[in-house]
Every structure is written in C-alpha cells, then in structure tokens.
C-alpha cells in the first residue's frame, strides 16, 4: 500500500498549478489520500478563489491517478477558501474584511480604475465575496463603471454607518454615492484622508474575502494616510509601457516599500494596441518595461492587457468586460491576472507579520 500511496502522490506532483507555480504536494494543497482497496479518494484544498477551475483540476487529477497501476478508480474533490492576511498587526482589522488589496498607480491615465473594477469582478466570478471601494475622492468613477444609477444613495444604519451598494455582484462604496457630479470636491489633503477613512471604516461590509481599493493616482498624502491607518494586506501597481509611466510606477513601488506593504506585482495596461479592423498588434507605448521594473524591484508582472476600445466602451456603459463578455479573450486576461494576484497573496499568508510602519523623510 505504501508504494501505491507514493505512486498516487507522484501522479499528483505531475500537475503544476499555474497560479501557485508549483505542484500541489509541494504547495501543501493535498489534504488527504485514502484507499479503499483499489479505489482512491483524494482531497485537495486551495487558498485562492477556485470555483471556476476546481472541476477541471479534479478531472485532470482523476485521470492522472487512474493511470497509476493498481488503481481501479479515483475520486478527487477540490475545495478552497480565502485566508485572512494582515500586513500590519498593530492596526485594527476592519470588521468582516479578510484582505484589503490596494490598486495603485504612480500617475493618472493608466487605466487604474478600469483595472481595479475588472479585477474585483474577476475575483467574484471565481467565487469570492468581494467589495470595491473608490478611494479616488476627487474623481470617483466607480458608480458609472458598475452601472449604478446616478443619484443612488447608500442606505444608512443608525445615522452612522453606510450599507454598501450592490452592483454586478460586488459590494461597492464611493464618494460619488454621497455627492453629485455638480459638486466637485474642493478639499485639502487632511479632509480627503478623513473622508476616506470614514468611508472604509463606516461601511458595513458583509463577509468579504477581498476589499479592493481603487487608490487615487500618485504617491502623496492620501496614499500615506491610507497606508498608515488601514490594514492593507498588499498592493498592485498599474502602469503602461510608456517610460514616464514606468518611472512613476517605480515611485509607487518605493512608497509601498517604505510603509511596509507588500507589492504583489505589476499589471501592465495598454501593453499593445490590437487593430479593430485587421487584428494587427502593435506596441505603441514600447514593450518590456514592466518586466524590467518587476525584476529590479523583486516583484512580478501579474498580467498584460491590450489597449482596447472595447474595454473602454464597456466600462463607460456600466458593464465592465468581465461581466459583459465573460468568455472573451480580454475577460480571460483579467481573470488570469486576478487569480495570480490572489494566489500570490495566499503565499504571503504563511509569512511573518510585517514590522510596524516607520516613515522617514529620506
């Protein structure tokens, strides 16, 4: 029986999880291998949202195990859950939120909000409970992207708390829900930071695996306050291949490094333009830059997305591409990027808690 156990384990090792980037035995994902004569039962458990993938993984593993000599039949079950990961142990958790992922960019105009919304929707499509917070106080666009009716207001509880607005299957909160587009924000930094903190802590999130925060562009006061006051688990930097955007992406990575928030990786937006007429792909803004930065800062490229009129049109219409056309190539790119991001965070969950934040002026 021992030799058969080893043979089954060896068959399991033959499958490399593309998101954990190792085999399931090495990843510690094999919960049990049980034998009943020549019948084998295997339980696999993953720590990232896998609702969409789990049946396919189970089927592949089953075929692999049934090819082992001495095995008559195999039954493989794949389960998953998301563990909580808090980078800063000295900050109080936000109730009902397991993980907070900040999606940031060093500069505006790189498609950060579109990326944040599609990543959040991708996590939800894979079975996770997801919330998204629009922290871009000056230019909130989340409501429009999620198709929330203009003028819709969140319900209040005890005149103190907000109930998140449910849109496209995710819980959402934005300053746009509290003001109209006729009243632009003319606030100083501390007021913005205070408003943002209130939005995060006074929203009654419901059992979130992930709260995705669409950060304002830049590396200033708001970003630092958020990093100091909110237990952000990790961050993702959005950039384009343009040299100037890459320079700003470096600043973003360095900022998170200073406040001890891990950077899960870089998402390269507008990496190439695909012609709507002939399908020709062209690297308008250059290529390979995000790869170089990922290497330089010991992080990774989570995904590259094309410059596509379709992505923009869908977001503007309030039906982001992951929801509007879930089987499209672009939607699959977002889904792949989101899974990679979630798997990276799950790998961190076993690591040591980050030290306290110390801000220096250098």
Residue pairs with C-beta under 8 A, 6 or more apart in sequence:
1 35
4 35
4 68
4 70
4 71
5 33
5 35
7 68
7 69
7 70
7 71
8 33
8 40
8 42
8 65
8 68
8 71
9 25
9 30
9 33
10 68
11 61
11 64
11 65
11 67
11 68
12 23
12 24
12 25
12 30
12 42
12 61
12 64
12 65
13 23
13 24
13 25
13 26
14 23
14 64
15 23
15 24
15 57
15 60
15 61
15 64
16 22
16 23
17 23
17 24
17 27
17 29
17 46
17 343
19 48
19 339
19 340
19 342
19 343
20 27
20 29
20 46
20 48
20 343
20 346
20 347
21 343
24 30
24 44
24 61
29 44
29 45
29 46
29 47
30 42
30 43
30 44
31 43
31 44
31 45
32 41
32 42
32 43
33 40
33 41
33 42
34 40
34 41
34 42
35 41
37 72
38 70
38 71
38 72
38 73
39 71
39 72
39 73
39 74
39 75
40 65
40 71
40 73
40 74
40 75
41 74
41 75
41 76
41 77
42 61
42 65
42 74
42 75
42 76
42 77
43 76
43 77
43 79
44 57
44 58
44 61
44 76
44 77
44 78
44 79
45 78
45 79
45 80
45 81
46 54
46 78
46 79
46 80
46 346
47 80
47 81
47 82
47 83
47 343
47 346
47 349
48 80
48 82
48 339
48 342
48 343
48 345
48 346
49 80
49 82
49 123
49 126
49 127
49 128
49 209
49 339
49 342
50 57
50 78
50 80
50 126
50 127
51 80
51 126
51 127
52 125
52 126
52 127
52 335
53 78
53 126
53 339
54 78
54 79
54 80
55 78
57 76
57 78
58 76
58 77
58 78
59 76
61 74
61 76
61 78
62 74
62 75
62 76
65 71
65 74
65 76
66 72
66 73
66 74
80 127
82 98
82 99
82 128
82 209
82 210
82 342
82 346
83 98
83 346
83 349
84 93
84 98
84 99
84 349
85 98
85 99
85 233
85 234
85 345
85 346
85 348
85 349
86 93
86 231
86 233
86 353
87 231
87 232
87 233
87 234
87 260
87 261
87 262
87 353
87 354
88 231
88 232
88 260
88 353
88 354
88 356
88 357
89 353
89 354
90 356
91 229
91 230
91 231
92 231
93 231
94 100
94 200
94 201
94 205
94 211
94 230
94 231
95 205
96 204
96 205
96 206
96 207
96 208
97 131
97 205
97 208
97 211
98 208
98 209
98 210
99 208
99 209
99 210
99 211
99 233
99 234
99 345
100 210
100 211
100 213
100 230
100 231
100 232
100 233
101 210
101 211
101 212
101 213
101 232
101 233
101 234
101 235
101 236
101 264
101 341
101 345
102 213
102 215
102 226
102 227
102 232
102 234
102 235
102 236
102 256
102 261
103 112
103 115
103 116
103 119
103 212
103 213
103 214
103 215
103 235
103 236
103 238
104 112
104 215
104 217
104 223
104 235
104 236
104 237
104 238
104 252
104 256
105 112
105 215
105 217
105 237
105 238
105 239
105 245
105 248
105 249
105 252
106 217
106 218
106 219
106 237
106 239
106 245
106 247
106 248
106 249
106 250
106 251
106 252
107 217
107 218
107 244
107 245
107 248
108 217
108 218
109 217
110 217
110 238
110 239
110 240
110 245
110 269
110 270
111 238
111 240
111 269
111 270
111 305
111 311
112 214
112 215
112 217
112 238
112 269
113 134
113 136
113 141
113 142
113 145
113 214
114 145
114 269
114 311
114 312
114 315
114 320
115 238
115 267
115 269
115 305
115 334
116 132
116 212
116 213
116 214
116 238
117 132
117 142
117 145
117 146
117 214
117 315
117 320
118 311
118 320
118 321
118 322
118 331
118 334
118 338
119 212
119 236
119 267
119 334
119 337
119 338
119 341
120 130
120 131
120 132
120 170
120 210
120 212
121 130
121 168
121 169
121 170
121 320
121 322
121 323
121 334
122 322
122 331
122 334
122 335
122 337
122 338
122 339
123 130
123 209
123 210
123 212
123 338
123 342
124 130
124 168
124 169
124 170
125 322
125 326
125 335
126 335
126 338
126 339
126 342
128 209
128 210
128 342
129 171
129 206
129 207
129 208
129 209
129 210
130 170
130 171
130 208
130 209
130 210
130 211
130 212
131 164
131 170
131 171
131 172
131 173
131 203
131 205
131 208
131 210
131 211
131 212
132 142
132 146
132 170
132 171
132 172
132 173
132 211
132 212
132 213
132 214
133 172
133 173
133 174
133 199
133 200
133 203
133 211
133 212
133 213
133 214
134 140
134 141
134 142
134 143
134 172
134 173
134 174
134 175
134 176
134 214
135 196
135 199
135 213
135 214
135 215
135 216
135 222
135 226
136 214
136 215
136 216
136 217
137 175
137 185
137 187
137 192
137 195
137 196
137 216
137 222
138 184
138 185
138 192
138 216
139 216
140 174
140 175
140 176
141 176
142 148
142 172
142 174
142 176
142 214
143 150
143 152
143 165
143 167
143 172
143 174
143 176
143 177
144 150
144 176
144 316
144 318
145 315
145 316
145 318
145 320
146 167
146 168
146 170
146 172
146 318
146 320
147 167
147 168
147 317
147 318
147 319
148 165
148 167
148 172
148 177
148 318
150 180
150 181
151 180
152 165
152 177
153 177
153 178
154 162
154 163
154 164
154 165
154 173
154 177
154 178
154 203
155 162
155 163
156 162
156 163
157 163
157 204
160 202
161 202
161 203
161 204
162 173
162 199
162 202
162 203
162 204
163 203
163 204
164 171
164 172
164 173
164 203
164 204
164 205
164 206
165 171
165 172
165 173
165 177
166 172
168 319
168 320
168 323
169 323
171 205
171 206
171 208
173 199
173 203
175 185
175 195
175 199
179 185
185 192
187 195
189 220
189 221
189 222
190 221
192 221
192 222
193 221
193 222
193 225
193 226
193 229
196 222
196 225
196 226
197 225
197 226
197 229
197 230
200 211
200 213
200 230
205 211
210 342
213 226
213 230
213 232
215 222
215 223
215 226
216 222
216 223
219 251
219 252
219 254
219 255
223 255
224 255
224 259
224 359
226 232
227 255
227 256
227 259
227 261
227 357
228 259
228 357
228 359
232 261
233 262
233 345
233 348
234 261
234 262
234 263
234 264
234 344
234 345
234 348
235 252
235 256
235 261
235 262
235 263
235 264
236 263
236 264
236 265
236 266
236 267
236 302
236 341
237 249
237 252
237 253
237 256
237 263
237 265
237 266
237 267
238 249
238 266
238 267
238 269
239 245
239 246
239 248
239 249
239 266
239 267
239 268
239 269
239 289
239 290
239 293
240 246
240 268
240 269
240 270
240 271
240 285
241 268
241 270
241 271
241 283
241 285
241 286
241 287
241 288
241 289
241 290
242 285
242 286
242 289
243 286
243 289
245 285
246 289
246 290
246 293
249 266
249 290
249 293
250 293
250 296
250 297
253 263
253 293
253 297
253 299
256 262
256 263
257 263
257 297
258 359
258 360
259 357
259 359
260 354
260 355
260 356
260 357
261 354
262 348
262 354
263 297
263 299
264 299
264 302
264 341
264 344
264 345
264 348
265 294
265 299
265 300
265 301
265 302
265 340
265 341
265 344
266 290
266 293
266 294
266 299
266 300
266 301
266 302
267 301
267 302
267 303
267 304
267 305
267 337
268 289
268 290
268 301
268 303
268 304
268 305
269 305
269 307
270 284
270 285
270 305
270 306
270 307
271 283
271 285
271 287
271 290
271 304
271 305
271 306
271 307
272 281
272 282
272 283
272 284
272 287
272 304
272 306
272 307
273 281
273 282
273 283
273 284
273 306
273 307
273 308
274 280
274 281
274 306
274 307
274 308
275 281
275 282
276 309
281 306
284 307
285 307
290 301
290 304
291 301
294 300
294 301
300 344
302 337
302 340
302 341
302 344
303 333
303 334
303 336
303 337
303 340
304 333
305 311
305 330
305 333
305 334
305 337
306 330
306 333
308 330
310 321
310 330
311 321
311 330
314 320
314 321
314 324
314 325
315 321
317 324
321 328
321 330
321 331
321 334
322 331
322 334
322 335
325 331
